[in-house]
Amino acid sequence: MPLRWGGEAARIAVIPGDGIGKEVTPEAVKVIRAATAKAKRPLEFVELDWGADKYLKEGVTLPSGAVEMLRDEFDAILFGALGDPRVPSNQHAADILLGLRFKLDLYVNARPVELLQDRLTPLRDRKEKDIRFMVFRENTEGLYVGMGGFFKKGTADEIAVQEDVNSRKGVERIIRYAYDYARQNGLNRVCMSDKSNAMTYAHDLWQRVFKELKQEYPKIESRHLYIDTLAMEVVRDPSQFEVIVTCNLFGDIVSDLGAQLAGGLGLAPSGNIHPGRTSLFEPVHGSAPNIAGKGIANPFGSVLASAMMLDFLDWKPEAQVLREGVRSALKESFVTPDLGGMKQTVEVGDWLAKYAEKSL
Ligand SMILES: NC(=O)c1ccc[n+]([C@@H]2O[C@H](COP(=O)([O-])OP(=O)(O)OC[C@H]3O[C@@H](n4cnc5c(N)ncnc54)[C@H](O)[C@@H]3O)[C@@H](O)[C@H]2O)c1
């Protein structure tokens, strides 16, 4: 992955957002600080208060100039979650999160699925070694671009249209990223998934690009599955997958399916990446209004997203410390209620920070 940071300081924008985003993100920052305390390269955090509170108070979602500031002055963004029952339209979340994905052109949504402890999977007789794959979801196109409209809205004859937008450039760069990732990480299998039997234009493009690109990676086993078959196969035998690449909507769904196979949303991290540019890292979960304010949110997803961020910034040993910390906390059952424990978010954060200090 090309990087522009070799050896320099890193500046990180922290956007905790709403609900449990505000609870887990400070814990992740605490753990990163502990893991990087003795590193030679400085790490600077700047917190930004974008979210429902600001929107309700000031009417501001993504402030003007925000994208340029993030692009020019920061190396990465650590993001919590957005979503608040007081904003039923979810306008602020769409503007901020989708806005950043599109405007920073974060075309790779990387969602690792990794079972960290056998007991966490709902699949019978599956072990850690069976559930370890990476989902690459196209992150800037597809059904998420918001192109469409209503006709005769609110009448019995209403029609709603939502366009699925796929560009040659967009499809090619995400499939190529998946292959390059496999090659760089010694992985042998890439599976592209689409619905080209039904989506005969948009996913015909995926088919053609895939057929072309796979010739460039002859040592990697290339496979295609329709998305419905992929969903079945991921549950039947997840061990057959190493790298999955797919479009925006299918990637959203299949990675949540994967998150459940690996222990639930509380553990799942993700990266929104444009190689060599400011990229955004976040837990997969949302703002969880049902548990927000209770201090019981699981911070592992945010800490593992932070590990992905440190990897991206080329702080590899520190990233490893974060991952080992989460594994050790699981082993000791020092976990929040969603994983069967009794610990509070802050207690788990403190435990991980101590683990990181001891590992230095
Ligand atoms: N990236 C994002 O910011 C993002 C992603 C998904 C949903 N959302 C938003 O979040 C709000 C709530 O959505 P939802 O309820 O469908 O999804 P959610 O991920 O917030 O919660 C789903 C379920 O998982 C549980 N859960 C999630 N994260 C957890 C954690 N860290 N620890 C323990 N339990 C956890 C919740 O308590 C809830 O029962 C909505 O406004 C939605 O739009 C935002």
The ligand as a MOL file (V3000), in Angstrom:
LIG
                    3D

  0  0  0     0  0            999 V3000
M  V30 BEGIN CTAB
M  V30 COUNTS 44 48 0 0 0
M  V30 BEGIN ATOM
M  V30 1 N -21.1560 3.7000 10.5000 0
M  V30 2 C -22.1500 4.2080 11.1990 0
M  V30 3 O -22.0600 5.2900 11.7350 0
M  V30 4 C -23.4160 3.4010 11.3550 0
M  V30 5 C -23.4590 2.0480 11.0300 0
M  V30 6 C -24.6430 1.3420 11.2700 0
M  V30 7 C -25.7430 1.9960 11.7960 0
M  V30 8 N -25.6500 3.3170 12.0810 0 CHG=1
M  V30 9 C -26.7690 4.0440 12.7470 0
M  V30 10 O -26.7770 3.6530 14.1130 0
M  V30 11 C -28.1240 3.7400 14.6040 0
M  V30 12 C -28.5050 2.4130 15.2370 0
M  V30 13 O -28.5250 1.4090 14.2190 0
M  V30 14 P -28.7290 -0.1310 14.5070 0
M  V30 15 O -29.3830 -0.3050 15.8470 0
M  V30 16 O -29.3500 -0.7080 13.2990 0 CHG=-1
M  V30 17 O -27.2530 -0.7320 14.5140 0
M  V30 18 P -26.1910 -0.7420 15.7080 0
M  V30 19 O -24.9280 -1.3080 15.1540 0
M  V30 20 O -26.0700 0.5960 16.3050 0
M  V30 21 O -26.7760 -1.7660 16.7910 0
M  V30 22 C -27.2400 -3.0740 16.4370 0
M  V30 23 C -27.2660 -3.9480 17.7040 0
M  V30 24 O -25.9230 -4.2860 18.0660 0
M  V30 25 C -25.6320 -3.8260 19.3630 0
M  V30 26 N -24.2730 -3.2520 19.3430 0
M  V30 27 C -23.7330 -2.5150 18.3320 0
M  V30 28 N -22.5090 -2.1380 18.6480 0
M  V30 29 C -22.2480 -2.6270 19.8770 0
M  V30 30 C -21.1330 -2.5490 20.7580 0
M  V30 31 N -20.0040 -1.8780 20.4090 0
M  V30 32 N -21.2180 -3.1520 21.9460 0
M  V30 33 C -22.3140 -3.8250 22.3070 0
M  V30 34 N -23.4010 -3.9380 21.5190 0
M  V30 35 C -23.3650 -3.3400 20.3170 0
M  V30 36 C -26.6700 -2.7520 19.6740 0
M  V30 37 O -26.8670 -2.6200 21.0530 0
M  V30 38 C -27.8790 -3.2520 18.9080 0
M  V30 39 O -28.5570 -4.2020 19.6800 0
M  V30 40 C -28.9890 4.1070 13.3920 0
M  V30 41 O -29.2020 5.5000 13.4280 0
M  V30 42 C -28.1390 3.7350 12.2000 0
M  V30 43 O -28.4290 4.4980 11.0590 0
M  V30 44 C -24.5200 4.0220 11.8900 0
M  V30 END ATOM
M  V30 BEGIN BOND
M  V30 1 1 1 2
M  V30 2 2 2 3
M  V30 3 1 2 4
M  V30 4 1 4 5
M  V30 5 2 4 44
M  V30 6 2 5 6
M  V30 7 1 6 7
M  V30 8 2 7 8
M  V30 9 1 8 9
M  V30 10 1 8 44
M  V30 11 1 9 10
M  V30 12 1 9 42
M  V30 13 1 10 11
M  V30 14 1 11 12
M  V30 15 1 11 40
M  V30 16 1 12 13
M  V30 17 1 13 14
M  V30 18 2 14 15
M  V30 19 1 14 16
M  V30 20 1 14 17
M  V30 21 1 17 18
M  V30 22 2 18 19
M  V30 23 1 18 20
M  V30 24 1 18 21
M  V30 25 1 21 22
M  V30 26 1 22 23
M  V30 27 1 23 24
M  V30 28 1 23 38
M  V30 29 1 24 25
M  V30 30 1 25 26
M  V30 31 1 25 36
M  V30 32 1 26 27
M  V30 33 1 26 35
M  V30 34 2 27 28
M  V30 35 1 28 29
M  V30 36 1 29 30
M  V30 37 2 29 35
M  V30 38 1 30 31
M  V30 39 2 30 32
M  V30 40 1 32 33
M  V30 41 2 33 34
M  V30 42 1 34 35
M  V30 43 1 36 37
M  V30 44 1 36 38
M  V30 45 1 38 39
M  V30 46 1 40 41
M  V30 47 1 40 42
M  V30 48 1 42 43
M  V30 END BOND
M  V30 END CTAB
M  END
